Amino acid sequence: MKRETSNRALLKTNLFVCAIIILGFLATSIVSYRSNLGVFEGDTEKVTALTSEGIYRQIESIFMKPMGVSLTMANDTLLQDLLTQESARRNDAEFIATLTAYLNSYREKYGYDSVFLVSTRTGRYYHFDGIDRILSPGNEEDAWYYDFLRAGEPCSLNVDNDQAAGDAITVFINCLITDSGGAPLGVVGVGFDISTLQSLLGEYEERFSLRACLVDRDGVIQVATDHTGYEHTDLFSVRPYSDLRESLLTDRENANAFWYDGEEGRLYVGSHYIPSLSWYLLVENDTSVQTRQLQGKMVEGALIALLVVAAVTLAITYIIHTYNRRIVELTRSTEQARRSIFQEATEQLFENIYELDITHNRAANLETRQYFESLGVPPGTPYNEALKIVAEKQIREDFRQGYIDTFAPEHVIDTYRRGEESLQYDFMISTDGSHYYWMRIVAQIVLWKEDQSIHMFTYRQNIDTMKRQEKQVLDQIQRDPMTGLLNKTATQAKIQHLLEGGGRQPRAFFIVDIDNFKQVNDRFGHAVGDRVILHFAQSLKGAFREGDVVGRIGGDEFAVFLALPDRAAAEQKAREILAILNQPLALDEGACPLSASIGIALAPADGRDFGSLYRHADTALYAVKQSSKGGFALYGDGEGPKR
């Protein structure tokens, strides 16, 4: 009887303990699942935003160079002159060969798959291999051309088959060519195989297990790993979130992202407008697989819990006094295993991404602390002080304060309170203290739900190549291709900028003109004429300082703008220039006599803008030309030309 009573008591104890364990496990599992799910979704949002930003920057970098090349051709006076002559020379083989050679030179220099030109007068489509076809309004393949003319925009992009290259699917950059009155002369541009963009999107899709595509403002897919703009596929006809069309394709100022629950599972979709392309970048992250994995882990935990309960029941039956110790050990072991798995997965997800606890002015995790310590920051240093140490050790002096101000805790908090969730700063950095390169830091600001603290995730991106390409493109646009001097547009812009920012500082504006240059061409030929221009430009450039503005503003006409204290200094500088330029050029054909005439206007006395100075200096130059040439004159000087 006693044994039976003891067994009943043991059974009740086992059932009571098992019930407590099971209920405790269920409560812990549910809370843990919800917490992990919230953290996972937060991580998904951050990774999607950072991935979208990375793709956005790389696409901008890819399109920068071909856009610059197309604009350069569209503004090339040589091409404008050729199109003006087309009506008279349309059947001239030499004329067609010249246009073809011009287009082919750009193709060979930059390696584009297509370089083309369309004339508005004849409808001819010139390719680097010759005339491809005549465009007509009734041909659907030519609709892009007439749509572009009707839009009236200077540049546009489209994805189409390149009939001149075996119908290869190509991304085209179209630029409008106009005459001096603004009337359209033609459309010129370059094209590159769409596989370049598809490969970029494919790399991100494979690396981060998501989908990415570029769509136009109507939702038509232009570039994706499985679609192109040539197919005219509407994104929302092949993806389930058609309800989000308006939300994703209306805001052109900010990046937007939305959660969508559908038959395929739970999706996180973000859009980012690219102004230079007039396209949207859409990034889609399917979280259904990860959600199922979390649920699977919960089921696995339940099975493990059943085994634990059985083991505990057997242990209670034989050694009741060890019950508490065993259950504690098992619980701790299970929890530690789960934490280790979660920590390892988190570290893999956030590789090379650092987390800061802005509210508490400190690094938010071990990896970030180790990163600061590797840069010489003492352990336990507050984040704002660590920021200054990093700036002092690695960042070039002229960028240090901007770096500190941008990522200072108070600025990060103010930014978040204004409703902004990201920061970005470009600067020059060095790892050895002497060689600097361009770097970009992008930061994402989030509110940590557990303690309502503000955290910031940052990653670095090497943009040195992109910055150098930007400088190279800008330099090519501003330079005269023959002499390397500033072209007319760049010369005028730089002089106007100096006038607007220089107050009443005395300066001198020179127009330098080669005397009798037409006779040089007639006597020695245009090849020698080009040598004379180049020699003249080099000699003129060598006569001035690094900061002086020297440019070619006409065929044989040059402009110089520099700081000089008075009229006497301007006269002295003019005599120095003439002494250098009025020297014969030795040629195989014989000595070529050279001389120059100079007209001078002084600022601010003779004008405070480029137009006024140019007119007055040109008036003075005219006086020299009407006299004996080879001399100089100052505007308003009653003494006439001098030598």
C-alpha angles and dihedrals in degrees: 000000000000090000091050090050090048091051091050090050091048091049091050090048092050092047092047093049092044091050091051092048094048094046091045092050092049092050092046093046094050093048091044093048093051092046093048091046091052092048091046093051090048090051090048091055093049096046091046091051093048092045091050090051091049093051090045093055094046093049090051088051092049093051098041097080100043090045089053092047092050092049090048091055092045091056096041108120090206091061091044090052092049092052090049089055095046098095092056096040103032093122094040108116091204091054092050090047090052093053091045092049090049092054093043092052090061092045093052094043097051101023098234120165092229137021114178145169130199121196116217091206099053103016089231117158106213117198129184086260095051136271108350101183147316113265119227133186092235095059113093090207088063097047092102090065097052092042089054093051092049092050091060093212122143094227139014142165131226138170114226143137114278104230090189091057103046095281092293111172104252140178107231127200109203124197127185120236115208135180124238090278094053096253114142116255099175149308123268132179151126135256136204132193113274090227088082091067093036090055091051092051091044093055091054092044092052094043098047101025096239141112125251133181143159118237132179125238090274092057095253113146110244100172130012135137090257103026140045135196089252089072093054091219116174109226093216092055092061100034125060100232099081088138089070096057096106094040093051099041106042108062111078096169104058139033111251133196135183140186116234127191114201144142092285091055137258114335132187111206125186132185130199122185116225106206096193090058100030086227134118123234109218121194119189123194117192107207097177093097093052091044090054089049090055090049090048090053089052091052090047089051090052092054090047088050091054090053090048091051091051091049092048091049092053090046091052091050093056105024110019093167092064094053100101094046094050096047092050092050093048093047092050092047093051093047093048091050091051092048092050092051092048093046092050092050091048093051091051092049094050100042110157091003116115126206125210127191097220097180092057094035096235146100110282100215144016095262092057092046090051090049092055092045091052087060092054099265110147114242114266094024112149114250095246090055092044088053091058093047092052090048092050094049103042115012125083112253098246091055099042100088093045090051092050094045093048097052100030111129094242092052092047091051093047089049092053092047089054088060096257119129105186141056132192134187131178118204145146118263137183133199095193101036096248112055113063129192135178119270133177126206117201117191131192117204119209138172112239105225097205096065103005090246124148115243130187126208116200137185134179128232124192105227098166094116092048092050092049091050090051091053092046093051092047091048092050091051093051099044130087103238095220102046104020090232123126113284122236096268095048092044092053092046095050093046092048090049091052091047093051094048101035101070111201097336108144114249137165130227116205128192108197117193128186109236119234094356092155090059089052090056093045093048103038104018134248095286090062089043089059090050090052091051091049093046091047092049093049092048091048093048091050091056094065140061127260094258096048118104113242120173145157110240100170143008096285098001126100134183130212128188123185143146113269125165101223149342093282091057090048091052091048091050090049091053090049091052093048091049089057098040102039093076127110118251114230112230135172086244091055138277114323111209113224133189137158139213122213132202117193133198124180127221132253092005096059098031145330099219135055095251095055094046092047093051093048095045089047089053090053090046090052090055090055092048091051090051117048105305122227092081143079140243136194119223112257093013107137092201093077128218119351138194 
